[in-house]
Amino acid sequence: MKNILFMLFALILLAACSSNAKLPPRNISSFSLFNTHSYEESISKAYYDPGSTTTYALVPANHQIHLWRDGKRVNVIGGMGMGNNNFQALADICLASDASVFALDGVGKKVKKFNSDGKLLATWELANTVQPALIALGTEQNCYIWDAAASEIIAYNLLDGSEMYRFGRFEIKRADQLFANRDYLVAYNATEKRSVIFSSLGQLVSESDGQVLYDPYNNGIGLTDTALISKMSAAYLPMSGIPGIMTIGRETLAIVVDNRQVRLMQINYEQIP
């Protein structure tokens, strides 16, 4: 049964990653706020999928993922427990290109995949981890896990579940968010407000103030306490409140502010001649 579940996991992931081809460059012209969601619960992270118009909010105190559409909560995934849809300790989430959500159970040492309606699709058991705390998906059928006990990032091959390589032990003191795409892996330290940037193969590239991630065209985007900025153009948007974790879904950003609000930002691009 375990092998069958993993094979299903890999097949579903392949379908999700098949459209992730490298795109030609496009410059960011501006950022614009297009929606704001407020929550009664304290949230630590959120993703937005423009295709399904779903916002996924991580509620750490309840070990839950809340799914919102059109201003309404349409489902809740998780809660503490031992059932298929529960978590022993929900540590982190990330979003795949098909709008499915990957949830990391830090104590159970498992990754569970749910579709955009909250239905469990597959479960994958993490091997050789001590304290898995963060997850990020690459686009070449690979997955990155931050092991807080070992202070390193583990890259897994999602086709067979094998460990490929480890890195970051001497470059990363602490990580509160992982971001990955085809070319980069970024570990963000929220205490020091600094990002460490690696190639997708684990080579150290650079460090940067604030949180950094990359859009589908590999434009660097930075978030500081005061502004959202493009690293490669003049695009700039002042920020109010206390910004938390920033995530990206296609060409939109979801930024947690004051632990009770998610601001959805459109990334606008210069028109191609």
Beta strands, then each sheet from edge to edge (+ up, - down):
strand 1: 28-38
strand 2: 45-49
strand 3: 54-59
strand 4: 64-69
strand 5: 72-78
strand 6: 90-95
strand 7: 101-105
strand 8: 110-114
strand 9: 120-125
strand 10: 132-137
strand 11: 142-147
strand 12: 152-157
strand 13: 163-167
strand 14: 177-180
strand 15: 184-189
strand 16: 194-199
strand 17: 204-209
strand 18: 211-214
strand 19: 220-223
strand 20: 227-230
strand 21: 236-238
strand 22: 243-249
strand 23: 252-257
strand 24: 261-269
sheet 1: 1+ 24- 23+ 22-
sheet 2: 2+ 3- 4+ 5-
sheet 3: 6+ 7- 8+ 9-
sheet 4: 10+ 11- 12+ 13-
sheet 5: 14+ 15- 16+ 17-
sheet 6: 18+ 19- 20+ 21-
end
